Amino acid sequence: MTIPSTRSGARHRRDIGYAYGGYLRDKLINPSGADGLLYGNPKQLMIQAFAVIAAVVYTLVVTFAIYKLIDMIIGVRVGERDEVIGLDLTQHREGAYTILE
């Protein structure tokens, strides 16, 4: 029998707390903030959902731009010959899983 880690339970409680705090919280906690979904303000949920989507799109675009920049400068692929021989041999000089030895 294994005993579940308290850290895994803490993570779920934290995530639920973030969801409540971010989407559903009322002005009792933050008097100058906006009411959340459960307190009659679905617009606040839409604003936060848009912010999450914007962050994901931004991250994808910037990551792709960095990838393309690195590809233009040094390249991100090896040559076809190296792929055929195997990257263990051509890049690391290791022959663990090869029949060419």
C-alpha positions as CSV (number, residue, x, y, z in Angstrom):
1,M,0.0,0.0,0.0
2,T,1.4,3.4,-0.9
3,I,0.6,6.6,0.9
4,P,-0.1,9.5,-1.4
5,S,2.3,12.4,-1.1
6,T,0.9,15.5,0.6
7,R,2.6,17.6,-2.1
8,S,0.3,16.2,-4.8
9,G,-2.8,17.0,-2.7
10,A,-1.4,20.5,-2.0
11,R,-1.1,21.1,-5.7
12,H,-4.7,20.3,-6.4
13,R,-5.9,22.5,-3.5
14,R,-3.7,25.3,-4.8
15,D,-5.1,25.0,-8.4
16,I,-8.6,25.1,-7.1
17,G,-7.7,28.2,-5.1
18,Y,-6.3,29.8,-8.1
19,A,-9.5,29.1,-10.1
20,Y,-11.6,30.5,-7.3
21,G,-9.4,33.5,-6.8
22,G,-9.0,34.2,-10.5
23,Y,-12.4,33.6,-11.9
24,L,-15.0,33.5,-9.2
25,R,-13.9,35.8,-6.4
26,D,-16.1,38.6,-5.1
27,K,-15.2,42.1,-3.7
28,L,-15.0,40.7,-0.2
29,I,-11.4,39.6,-0.9
30,N,-10.5,42.5,-3.2
31,P,-12.7,45.5,-2.6
32,S,-11.3,47.5,-5.6
33,G,-11.5,44.5,-8.0
34,A,-14.3,43.2,-10.2
35,D,-16.8,40.6,-9.2
36,G,-16.4,37.2,-10.7
37,L,-18.7,34.7,-12.5
38,L,-20.5,33.5,-9.4
39,Y,-21.3,37.0,-8.4
40,G,-23.0,38.1,-11.5
41,N,-20.2,39.3,-13.7
42,P,-19.6,36.9,-16.6
43,K,-17.8,39.7,-18.5
44,Q,-14.9,39.3,-16.0
45,L,-14.5,35.7,-16.9
46,M,-14.4,36.6,-20.6
47,I,-11.8,39.2,-20.0
48,Q,-9.6,36.6,-18.1
49,A,-10.2,33.9,-20.7
50,F,-9.1,36.4,-23.4
51,A,-6.0,37.1,-21.4
52,V,-5.1,33.4,-21.2
53,I,-5.7,32.9,-24.9
54,A,-3.6,36.0,-25.7
55,A,-0.7,34.7,-23.5
56,V,-0.8,31.3,-25.3
57,V,-0.9,32.9,-28.7
58,Y,2.0,35.3,-27.8
59,T,4.0,32.4,-26.5
60,L,3.5,30.3,-29.6
61,V,4.4,33.2,-31.9
62,V,7.5,34.2,-30.0
63,T,8.7,30.6,-29.7
64,F,8.2,30.1,-33.4
65,A,10.1,33.3,-34.2
66,I,13.0,32.2,-32.0
67,Y,13.0,28.8,-33.6
68,K,13.2,30.4,-37.1
69,L,15.9,32.8,-36.0
70,I,18.1,29.9,-34.7
71,D,17.3,27.9,-37.8
72,M,18.6,30.8,-40.0
73,I,21.7,31.3,-37.9
74,I,23.0,27.8,-37.1
75,G,20.3,25.5,-38.4
76,V,18.3,23.0,-36.3
77,R,18.6,19.9,-38.5
78,V,21.5,17.7,-39.2
79,G,22.4,16.5,-42.7
80,E,20.7,13.6,-44.4
81,R,23.9,11.6,-44.3
82,D,24.2,12.0,-40.5
83,E,20.5,10.9,-40.2
84,V,21.1,7.8,-42.3
85,I,24.3,6.8,-40.3
86,G,22.6,7.6,-37.0
87,L,23.0,10.6,-34.7
88,D,24.5,8.4,-31.9
89,L,27.6,7.8,-34.1
90,T,27.9,11.1,-36.0
91,Q,27.1,13.5,-33.2
92,H,28.1,11.7,-30.0
93,R,30.5,9.0,-31.2
94,E,28.5,6.4,-29.4
95,G,27.6,3.0,-30.8
96,A,25.1,1.6,-28.3
97,Y,22.4,0.5,-30.8
98,T,24.0,0.1,-34.1
99,I,24.7,-2.8,-36.4
100,L,27.4,-0.9,-38.3
101,E,30.2,-1.8,-35.8
